[in-house]
């Protein structure tokens, strides 16, 4: 499975890497929307994780730009726990929205759910990640 993380906060990106590295997924991280859009086009990830608030653009604009070129599942991660913001984000094309901090198991379950739906829609082989228990 290929995961693309678009997040401009190094601490959050490091935490996501720590949470997802044991799954054996291939993970790419970028800190701006331009590079994120280039990688969506170039690498065709299985899922994109986006922080709603980034320095160069907000997650809504990034989501809209990705939707113009791809149907890849988009999972928004945000500290905003506001039903209006969640609704706006989903209406703008995101597939899911999780409020940070999110437990590792919940994040992985949402990633698997979105990629499973995409697989069923595309009629391709199933790609899931599983946590490695130490």
C-alpha positions as CSV (number, residue, x, y, z in Angstrom):
1,X,0.0,0.0,0.0
2,X,1.2,3.5,-0.9
3,X,0.3,6.3,1.5
4,X,1.0,10.0,0.8
5,X,1.0,12.4,3.7
6,X,0.7,16.1,3.0
7,X,1.5,18.0,6.3
8,X,3.7,21.0,7.0
9,X,4.1,20.2,10.7
10,X,7.3,18.1,11.2
11,X,6.1,16.8,14.6
12,X,2.8,15.6,13.3
13,X,4.4,14.1,10.3
14,X,6.9,12.3,12.5
15,X,4.1,11.0,14.7
16,X,2.2,9.7,11.6
17,X,5.3,8.0,10.4
18,X,5.8,6.4,13.8
19,X,2.2,5.2,13.8
20,X,2.2,3.9,10.2
21,X,5.8,2.6,9.7
22,X,5.1,-0.8,11.4
23,X,2.4,-1.5,8.9
24,X,5.0,-2.0,6.1
25,X,3.2,0.5,3.9
26,X,5.2,2.6,1.5
27,X,4.9,6.1,2.9
28,X,5.9,9.4,1.3
29,X,5.7,12.7,3.1
30,X,5.6,16.3,1.7
31,X,5.2,19.6,3.4
32,X,3.4,21.5,0.8
33,X,0.4,21.2,-1.6
34,X,2.4,21.6,-4.8
35,X,4.7,18.7,-4.1
36,X,1.7,16.7,-2.9
37,X,-0.2,17.2,-6.1
38,X,2.8,16.3,-8.2
39,X,3.2,13.0,-6.2
40,X,-0.5,12.2,-6.5
41,X,-0.1,12.4,-10.3
42,X,3.3,10.7,-10.4
43,X,3.0,7.9,-7.9
44,X,-0.8,7.1,-7.8
45,X,-1.0,6.5,-4.0
46,X,-3.6,4.3,-2.5
47,X,-4.6,7.0,0.0
48,X,-3.7,10.6,0.8
49,X,-3.6,12.0,4.4
50,X,-3.9,15.7,4.5
51,X,-3.7,18.1,7.5
52,X,-6.6,20.6,7.0
53,X,-4.5,23.6,7.9
54,X,-1.1,23.9,6.1
55,X,1.0,26.9,5.5
56,X,0.8,27.2,1.8
57,X,-2.8,26.2,1.3
58,X,-5.7,24.9,3.3
59,X,-6.8,21.3,3.0
60,X,-9.9,22.3,1.2
61,X,-7.9,23.7,-1.7
62,X,-5.5,20.8,-1.8
63,X,-8.5,18.4,-1.8
64,X,-10.1,20.2,-4.7
65,X,-6.9,20.2,-6.7
66,X,-6.5,16.5,-6.1
67,X,-10.1,15.8,-7.1
68,X,-9.4,17.5,-10.5
69,X,-6.9,14.8,-11.3
70,X,-7.6,11.7,-9.2
71,X,-10.2,9.7,-7.3
72,X,-7.7,8.6,-4.7
73,X,-9.2,8.3,-1.2
74,X,-8.5,11.5,0.9
75,X,-8.5,11.3,4.7
76,X,-8.4,14.7,6.4
77,X,-6.7,15.0,9.8
78,X,-7.6,18.1,11.8
79,X,-7.8,19.5,15.3
80,X,-11.1,21.2,14.4
81,X,-13.9,19.4,16.0
82,X,-16.7,21.4,14.4
83,X,-19.6,19.8,12.6
84,X,-19.7,22.6,10.0
85,X,-16.1,22.2,9.2
86,X,-16.4,18.4,8.9
87,X,-19.4,18.8,6.6
88,X,-17.7,21.4,4.4
89,X,-14.6,19.2,4.2
90,X,-16.6,16.2,3.1
91,X,-18.6,18.3,0.6
92,X,-15.3,19.6,-0.9
93,X,-14.3,16.0,-1.9
94,X,-12.6,14.5,1.1
95,X,-13.7,10.9,1.8
96,X,-13.2,10.9,5.6
97,X,-12.3,13.3,8.4
98,X,-10.6,12.4,11.7
99,X,-10.1,14.7,14.7
100,X,-6.5,14.8,16.1
101,X,-5.2,13.3,18.2
102,X,-6.4,10.0,16.7
103,X,-5.5,6.6,18.1
104,X,-3.3,4.5,15.8
105,X,-5.8,1.6,15.6
106,X,-8.5,4.1,14.5
107,X,-6.3,5.7,11.9
108,X,-5.4,2.3,10.5
109,X,-9.0,1.1,10.4
110,X,-10.1,4.3,8.6
111,X,-7.3,3.9,6.1
112,X,-8.2,0.2,5.5
113,X,-11.9,1.1,5.1
114,X,-11.2,3.8,2.5
115,X,-8.8,1.7,0.5
116,X,-11.2,-1.3,0.6
117,X,-14.0,0.9,-0.7
118,X,-11.8,2.2,-3.5
119,X,-10.8,-1.4,-4.3
120,X,-14.4,-2.5,-4.5
121,X,-15.2,0.4,-6.7
122,X,-12.2,-0.2,-9.0
123,X,-12.5,-4.0,-8.9
124,X,-8.8,-4.4,-8.1
125,X,-6.9,-6.5,-5.6
126,X,-7.4,-5.6,-1.9
127,X,-4.6,-3.6,-0.2
128,X,-4.8,-3.3,3.6
129,X,-2.3,-2.6,6.3
130,X,-2.1,-4.4,9.6
131,X,-0.5,-3.2,12.8
132,X,2.6,-5.0,13.9
133,X,2.3,-5.8,17.6
134,X,5.5,-5.7,19.5
